[in-house]
Amino acid sequence: MSLRFILGRAGTGKTKRCLDEIRDRLRRSPEGHPLIFLVPEQATFQYEKELAGTPGLGGMMRAQVLSFRRLAWLVLQETGGSARAHIGDLGKRMILRQLLEAHHDELKAFQRAAGQPGFTDTLASTLSEMKMYCQTPESLAGGARYLREQGYDTLADKLDDLSLLQQSLQDRLAGTYTDPDDYLNLLAEQAAKSPTVRQAEFWIDGFAGFTPQEYRVLDIIMRTAVRVNVALCLDGRDRRNTPPEEGELFQRTRETMFMLRNMAAKQGIAESEPLVLDGDVPPRFRNRPALAYLEENFYNPLAQPMRGSTAAIRVVSAANRRAEVEAAAREITRLCIEENYRWRDISVVLREFSAYGDLIATVFSDYEIPYFIDQKRDVLHHPLVELLRSALEVVIKNWSYDPVFRYLKTDLVPIGREAVDLLENYVLAHGINGKLWLEEEPWRFTRAVSLEQEDDLTDQDRYLLEKVNRARDQAASALREFARGVSARKLTVREITSYLYNLLEKLGVPERIALWARRAEEEGQPETARKHNQVWNEVAGLFDELVESLGEQPMTVEEYARVLDTGLESLRLGLIPPSLDQVLVASLERSRNPNVKACFVLGVGDGVLPARADAGGIFTEPERERLETIGLKVAPGGRRRVFDEQFLVYVALTRPSHMLWLSYPLADEEGQALMPSPVIARVKELFPDLEETFYPVDPPGSEIDIEFITRPGRTLSYLAAKLREAKAGREIKDIWWSVYNWFVTKAGSDERIARVFSGLCHRNREDFIPPEVSRQIYGTPLRVSVSRIEKFRSCAFAHFLHYGLRLKDRPVQQLAAPDIGHFFHAALKAFGERVKTQGLDWAELDRAHCARLAGEIVGELTPKLQSQILLSSSRYRYLCKKLRRTVERSTSVLAEHARRGDFRPVGLELYFGPGGVLPAVVFHLADGTRMELQGQIDRIDAVKGDDGTYLRIIDYKSGTASLDLTAIFHGLKIQLLTYLRVALLYAKDLVGQEALPGGMLYFAIRDPIVSTNGPVDPAVLDKELLKSLRMKGLLLGDEKVVRLMDRNISGHSEIIPVALGKNGFYQNTPVVSREQFQDLFNHLDEVLKDSGGQIVKGIVTMNPYRRGRFKYCMHCEFKPVCHFDTLLDDNNYRIIAEEADDDIWHRMKAGKEGETGE
C-alpha cells in the first residue's frame, strides 16, 4: 500500500507519464497484476484508444481504463454485490415522477413545482447530489429541524421534502433494485473484498477534485491496492502541505492533494516521493514559446509583456456567431491543406454549447469537415419518441386533430405521405375527431358549396370517399385497437406498456427503424445509423425499466403518459466517434483530448468564459452557504464556482501544443451587442504585438477575401453574392473573377453550379404567359366575376395564381368571417323569400314577426353550415344564438326601412350568368374574344317615381364597408357599381320597363352595442340603433328619389347616408347626378373591357398596389408563392395617389388612370 503524486502544470506530460508507466509494465509482464487507469467517464474512450494504439504492444489483458462507475460494476461482479437488479437513471426518474404525484399533498416547498416540465430532472439531480455528498434522509430531516428553529422555514421545507422523497425512493427500491447513485457506496463497501482491487496498481488522472462519495472509495482503494498514483495539475515546485489559499489558481487540485495526504496519513499509508514534472518549458509547448509564456504568466499579475512573434496565438472577432464559426472552419481547412494537420489534431472547445452546437454541425458540414460533437443528445424529436407520445395523447385527448396527425407523420405508420395528406385535408374540412375515428361505419361527409346545396353525392364525391376511408383504415386500425385496450379500465403499468409495445410490433416499427439505419449506413452516415439503432434500444430499455420499477402499479393513461414523458425527456444518446480522423467538438468541462495541436476556443465572450455563477437547481446561493454553515455539505456554491472557472480558463488556454485560437462574436442573432471576455484583454496585454483579426459575415472586398475561398460548395455561395454585387454595378476584387472562371469550367458537369449561375439571371417577375396558354387555362368565352376583376386590378399575378393555377387554402372546419357572411346572406335571402311566399309586405313586419321568422330560418340553416359546426360545441351553440339575434336585428331594421320608404325588393341573391335568372353581361374584347360577366346580387329594390322606375342595389356586409370613388376609378372596388349597371341593363326583366339609377348602398349586418349613461327610453334606443346601422353608399342627387327612401328625412337621415335641409343636400353628402352615374358606368365598361383584354393577353405581372399605408400584399394569401420583395429591382408597388373627388370626376371623363411605380 503506497500513495504517489505525479505533479505538474499543464503540458508537462502527466497523462503521458501515466500511460508510459502502464505501457512499460505491460511490456515487461503482459500477464501480471491488474493495472487500472481511473479517469473521468468522458475520457475513457480516448485513453483506451491511446493505449490500444501503442506501437508494438499488441493486445493487453492487465490494463483497463475505467471510470468510477465502471470500476464499481467490475467490483460488484466479482464480489456478488450485483445480485439485485440495477435500475437505470430513467427508471429512477419515472419512479420519482410517480412519487411526486403520490406525495403531492404532503409536499411543502415542491407542491407547486412538482408538475412543471423538467422538475423531475432537477429533483433527480439534487437527490444524486445528496448521495454524492453522503446526505441521508435522517441528516436532511435533522437539518430541517435546526433551520426551522433558526427561522429559515423555506429552506427547512425544501430539506423536509427532499428527506421525504429520498426515503420514499429508498423504500420503493429496497430489497429489489440498486440505485445508480449507490454504486460508489457499494464500491466502498465491496472494494476490499475484490481480488482485482487488492492486486491492482492504480493511476488516477483527469480529476481536479472529488466528491465525498469518491473520497470514500479512494480511501478504501489506498488501503487495499498495491499502489495508487494520482496525477494532479498543480505546480509541483510548491511543496506546501497546508490547505490552499482561496482564489489561487490551483486551489482545487491542491485541496485534493491535501485531503488525500491526510487520508493516507490517518490510515498509515506510506507516501512515496512525488514525481514532479517541472522542466523549464513544458514538453507540450517546447516549439511554441508564446504558448509556454501564456501558460506560465496568464495569472501572474507581475508578468512582463512578451514581444515578438505570436503566430501560435490568434485572437479573432466576428460579426456574429455564424461568422465566427465560419472563420474557424476556414482556418481548420487551411491547417489541414497547407500545414498537413490531420483532422484529429484539432479540437473545438465551447463553454456555451447550446449557442454553438447546431451552428457548428451546419457549418462544418458545409465545409466538408469531419467532426464529432462530444455531447449526449436528447431524443425528443426522433420519430419513435413522437409516435409513443402522440399515441398516448390520442387516447387522452379523444382523437383530436394534433396528436392523430403527429402520430401519422412520424413515417412509422404503414401509410404513404400522400394518403396522410388526403386524410388530413378531409379531417380538417369536416372537423372530424373523437368517436368518429372509432366508428366502424365509413365516413360519408361532404362539404357543400353553398347553404342551398342538397346532399346528393356525385361520382367524384364517391371516389374521394373511397380513397379517404381506405386511408383511414390504414392509418387508424392499429391505433384503434390500442386505444380500446387502454381505455377499457384502469390498468397496471405492465399492461399499458404491453399494449404500447404491441402497437409498435403491429406497425412494424422495429423493422422500419432497422431499415432506416441500413440506409443511413449505405449513404455514408454512420452516426445517423447508430442514432436510430440506439434510440430503439433505449426505448426498449425504458419499457423494461418501467415494468421492473412500476409494473404492478395501477395508473390511468394520463398518469402513465406523464411518467413515460419523464423517461423520454431524460433519454440521452451517448454516441462514440464514428471514425478516428475527425475534429472533436466538446464543452470545456468535458474536453479530454491529450494530443491536440490546434485548439479553437469559440465564444470567448463576457459572462461566458469565465461563466457567471448560476446557482440553478433547487437551492439558491445563500441557501447553499447556509447549509455549509450548519455542517450539511453539498456541492460548492457560486463563490467556489467562480474560482473553478478560473481553472477552466487555464485548461482552455493550455490545451494545444501548436496553435491557440480565441474568438468571440460582436453581436447575437438579434443584433444585440456582445462584449469580449476579460480573457481577450489579458492575452492582448501579455502579447502587445498580437493583432486581432475581424471577420464579417461575407467577404468584405479587401485583402482577406482570399481567406473566404476554401471548399467549392461554400465558395460558390460567396461567389454568387459577389456576382450579384457586380451585376448591380459595384466593383469586386479580381480574385472573384478567377474563382468565377474556375467554376465556369465545372458548370457543365455540376448541377449545383449550373443552378447557381442560372439563378443570378433570375428575375422575380413574370410579365405574361402566351395568349394561347391564357385561353387554355381561362377558357373561351372568358367568364369573369366582379371579385375576379377586382383581384386582377389589385395584382395581376395574384389573379393568375387564384384563377389560372387555381391555388387556394385547404378547407378547414372553422367559422371564419366569410362563412358567417355566407350564413347571413343565405338567411336574409330565405327571409325575403318567406315574406314574399306569405304575401307580406316588409313594412308590415313588426319585431316579434321578424324574430319568429329569423328563428325558423336560422334553425333550418344551422345544420347545413360546415357539417353542423354550429352544433358541435357549447361555444358554437352560443355563437348560433348571437347569429340569430343579428338576423333578427337586421330584418327588423330592413322592415323599418320599408315603413319609412317606398322601395321594395324585386330580387334577392339574384344570380346573373349561365343558368341564372338573368343572363351574363357580354363584352366583345379588342381581339374579338367574348367575355361574359357573371355574379350574384344580394338585393335589388325598385320604386316607381314621377318620371320613371328607380332601382337601387343593397349589398350586405358583415364587416365594415364604404364607397370610395378612388377605389372605383382604379377598379379596386366596383361591386356595387357593377351590380347597379347589371340591374339597369336588365330592368325590363326585373320591373318590365327601363329604369333609372336610384343608388347603391352597403347594409351592415350587425347587432350593435349602444353606449348609454344609465336607463334609456326604448324609443331613443331604437333610434340610436338605426343610426348605428345607417347604410353607406352613393345615391342619386334627386330629393324626390331620396324621400322615396326616407319620406321623413329632415337633416341627417337615420337610415341612409344623406343629409337634406330646406336648401337642398348638405355639403359632402354622397349624391351624384344622372350624368355622373352615366360617367361611372362608362368608366366601368372601360375598366371591365381593359381588364378582360389584359387577362386574355396573358398579363400576369406582379403589380400589387399601394395606397397610403395600405399595401395589397399585407393580406395576400399568395405571399409564400410570389416572394414579392421591394428590395429587388423587378418588384415595385403601383402607387395609387389620393385625389380630390372633383379631380377624379374630371379624369374619368378624360379616361385616364393615375398610377405610378414606386
C-alpha positions, 0 to 999 in steps of 0.5 A: 500500500503506497500513495504517489503524486505525479505533479505538474502544470499543464503540458508537462506530460502527466497523462503521458507519464501515466500511460508510459508507466502502464505501457512499460509494465505491460511490456515487461509482464503482459500477464501480471497484476491488474493495472487500472487507469481511473479517469473521468467517464468522458475520457475513457474512450480516448485513453483506451484508444491511446493505449490500444494504439501503442506501437508494438504492444499488441493486445493487453489483458492487465490494463483497463481504463475505467471510470468510477462507475465502471470500476464499481460494476467490475467490483460488484461482479466479482464480489456478488454485490450485483445480485439485485437488479440495477435500475437505470437513471430513467427508471429512477426518474419515472419512479420519482415522477410517480412519487411526486404525484403520490406525495403531492399533498404532503409536499411543502416547498415542491407542491407547486413545482412538482408538475412543471416540465423538467422538475423531475430532472432537477429533483433527480439531480439534487437527490444524486447530489445528496448521495454524492455528498453522503446526505441521508434522509435522517441528516436532511430531516435533522437539518430541517429541524435546526433551520426551522428553529433558526427561522429559515422555514423555506429552506427547512421545507425544501430539506423536509421534502427532499428527506421525504422523497429520498426515503420514499425512493429508498423504500420503493427500491429496497430489497429489489433494485440498486440505485445508480447513485449507490454504486460508489457506496457499494464500491466502498463497501465491496472494494476490499473484498475484490481480488482485482482491487487488492492486486491492482496498481492504480493511476488516477488522472483527469480529476481536479477534485472529488466528491465525498462519495469518491473520497470514500472509495479512494480511501478504501482503494489506498488501503487495499491496492498495491499502489495508487498514483494520482496525477494532479495539475498543480505546480509541483515546485510548491511543496506546501502541505497546508490547505490552499489559499482561496482564489489561487489558481490551483486551489482545487487540485491542491485541496485534493492533494491535501485531503488525500495526504491526510487520508493516507496519513490517518490510515498509515499509508506510506507516501512515496516521493512525488514525481514532479514534472517541472522542466523549464518549458513544458514538453507540450509547448517546447516549439511554441514559446508564446504558448509556454509564456501564456501558460506560465504568466496568464495569472501572474499579475507581475508578468512582463509583456512578451514581444515578438512573434505570436503566430501560435496565438490568434485572437479573432472577432466576428460579426456574429456567431455564424461568422465566427464559426465560419472563420474557424472552419476556414482556418481548420481547412487551411491547417489541414491543406497547407500545414498537413494537420490531420483532422484529429489534431484539432479540437473545438472547445465551447463553454456555451454549447447550446449557442454553438452546437447546431451552428457548428454541425451546419457549418462544418458540414458545409465545409466538408469537415469531419467532426464529432460533437462530444455531447449526449443528445436528447431524443425528443424529436426522433420519430419513435419518441413522437409516435409513443407520445402522440399515441398516448395523447390520442387516447387522452385527448379523444382523437383530436386533430394534433396528436392523430396527425403527429402520430401519422407523420412520424413515417412509422405508420404503414401509410404513404405521405400522400394518403396522410395528406388526403386524410388530413385535408378531409379531417380538417374540412369536416372537423372530424375527431373523437368517436368518429375515428372509432366508428366502424361505419365509413365516413360519408361527409361532404362539404357543400358549396353553398347553404342551398346545396342538397346532399346528393353525392356525385361520382367524384364525391364517391371516389374521394370517399373511397380513397379517404376511408381506405386511408383511414383504415390504414392509418387508424386500425392499429391505433384503434385497437390500442386505444380500446385496450387502454381505455377499457379500465384502469390498468397496471403499468405492465399492461399499458406498456404491453399494449404500447409495445404491441402497437409498435410490433403491429406497425412494424416499427422495429423493422422500419427503424432497422431499415432506416439505419441500413440506409443511413449506413449505405449513404455514408452516415454512420452516426445517423445509423447508430442514432436510430439503432440506439434510440430503439434500444433505449426505448426498449430499455425504458419499457423494461425499466418501467415494468421492473420499477412500476409494473404492478402499479395501477395508473390511468393513461394520463398518469402513465403518459406523464411518467413515460414523458419523464423517461423520454425527456431524460433519454440521452444518446451517448454516441462514440466517434464514428471514425478516428480522423475527425475534429472533436467538438466538446464543452470545456468541462468535458474536453479530454483530448491529450494530443491536440495541436490546434485548439479553437476556443469559440465564444470567448465572450463576457459572462461566458468564459469565465461563466457567471455563477448560476446557482440553478437547481433547487437551492439558491446561493445563500441557501447553499452557504447556509447549509455549509454553515450548519455542517450539511455539505453539498456541492460548492456554491457560486463563490467556489464556482467562480474560482473553478472557472478560473481553472477552466480558463487555464485548461482552455488556454493550455490545451494545444501544443501548436496553435491557440485560437480565441474568438468571440462574436460582436453581436447575437442573432438579434443584433444585440451587442456582445462584449469580449471576455476579460480573457481577450484583454489579458492575452492582448496585454501579455502579447502587445504585438498580437493583432486581432483579426475581424471577420464579417459575415461575407467577404468584405472586398479587401485583402482577406477575401482570399481567406473566404475561398476554401471548399467549392460548395461554400465558395460558390455561395460567396461567389454568387453574392459577389456576382450579384454585387457586380451585376448591380454595378459595384466593383469586386476584387479580381480574385472573384473573377478567377474563382468565377472562371474556375467554376465556369469550367465545372458548370457543365458537369455540376448541377449545383453550379449550373443552378447557381449561375442560372439563378443570378439571371433570375428575375422575380417577375413574370410579365405574361404567359402566351395568349394561347396558354391564357385561353387554355387555362381561362377558357373561351368565352372568358367568364369573369366575376366582379371579385375576379376583376377586382383581384386582377386590378389589385395584382395581376399575378395574384389573379393568375395564381387564384384563377389560372393555377387555381391555388387556394387554402385547404378547407378547414372546419372553422367559422371564419368571417366569410362563412358567417357572411355566407350564413347571413346572406343565405338567411336574409335571402330565405327571409325575403323569400318567406315574406314574399311566399306569405304575401307580406309586405316588409313594412308590415313586419313588426319585431316579434314577426321578424324574430319568429321568422329569423328563428325558423330560418336560422334553425333550418340553416344551422345544420347545413353550415360546415357539417353542423359546426354550429352544433358541435360545441357549447361555444358554437351553440352560443355563437348560433344564438348571437347569429340569430339575434343579428338576423333578427336585428337586421330584418327588423331594421330592413322592415323599418326601412320599408315603413319609412320608404317606398322601395321594395325588393324585386330580387334577392341573391339574384344570380346573373350568368349561365343558368341564372335568372338573368343572363351574363353581361357580354363584352366583345374584347379588342381581339374579338374574344367574348367575355361574359360577366357573371355574379350574384346580387344580394338585393335589388329594390325598385320604386316607381317615381314621377318620371320613371322606375328607380332601382337601387342595389343593397349589398350586405356586409358583415364587416365594415364597408364604404364607397370610395370613388378612388377605389372605383376609378382604379377598379379596386372596388366596383361591386356595387357599381357593377351590380347597379349597371347589371340591374339597369341593363336588365330592368325590363326583366326585373320591373318590365320597363327601363329604369333609372339609377336610384343608388347603391348602398352597403347594409351592415349586418350587425347587432350593435352595442349602444353606449348609454349613461344609465336607463334609456327610453326604448324609443331613443334606443331604437333610434340610436340603433338605426343610426348605428346601422345607417347604410353607406353608399352613393345615391342619386342627387334627386330629393324626390328619389331620396324621400322615396327612401326616407319620406321623413328625412329632415337633416341627417337621415337615420337610415341612409347616408344623406343629409337634406335641409330646406336648401337642398343636400348638405355639403359632402353628402354622397349624391351624384347626378344622372350624368355622373352615374352615366360617367361611372358606368362608362368608366366601368365598361372601360375598366371591365373591357381593359381588364378582360383584354389584359387577362386574355393577353396573358398579363400576369405581372406582379403589380400589387398596389399601394395606397397610403399605408395600405399595401395589397400584399399585407393580406395576400394569401399568395405571399409564400408563392410570389416572394414579392420583395421591394428590395429587388429591382423587378418588384415595385408597388403601383402607387395609387395617389389620393385625389380630390373627388372633383379631380377624379370626376374630371379624369374619368371623363378624360379616361385616364388612370393615375398610377405610378411605380414606386 
